[in-house]
């Protein structure tokens, strides 16, 4: 991890928040107390920055400098707001196409998905604040720079985000091995959001219930599922294929 990916120290992190720096999350040592620590917590809450109480050893693994029990992970990009992005895409006359990542934590898979999204003309990726990979320097490198060109909307709640997309005319499609419907049978010629779940747990039940359609990629070998970045690539280009064949604007 590069030093530019993080800042540390109570006062330095407070000043970064007040200056409007794009902070992904803040690690705070579990036993850290005191007026300045409370000031940091209050300011971070007001700014809606994600905070996580961790053992001090976790911070020590990142830096051995005088961090005072506080370390802020900086975002390599500026996150978009979903409620701003959705109307902007419609106003631009686009046929919207988003990919929602529900619980993806592996930075390599995230980077690979982002690279495919950017190449295929996906309009945005949606990720949750908690329980998800974040856009740091490693993610940008893994995406081959795609994350510098592809909007990423970070939401506080994936369930609410899916509801919002549905309310705004999106067909929300769950990609899951639990579906008997072949992915080529789905209709992706409307505004669409593909939902990809974590490799270990898949799409959360709450999100799955909200999806309009469930589709699966057929498996013929002994292994029961594809790597999520490969599955995303298959699905993303099926959307592109259908729209191209229907003479719709792909990008």
Secondary structure, DSSP 8 states (H G I E B T S, - for coil): --GGGEEESHHHHHHHHHTT--EEEEEEETT--SHHHHHHHHHHHHTT-EEEEE-HHHHHHH--S--TTEEEEE-SS--B-HHHHHHHHHHTT---EEEEEES---HHHHHHHHHHHHHHT--EEEEESSSS----HHHHHHTTTGGGTSEEEEES-HHHHHHHHHHTT-EEEEE-TT--SBGGGS--SSSEEEEEEBTTTBS-HHHHHH-SEEEB----SSS----HHHHHHHHHHHHHHHHHHTT----
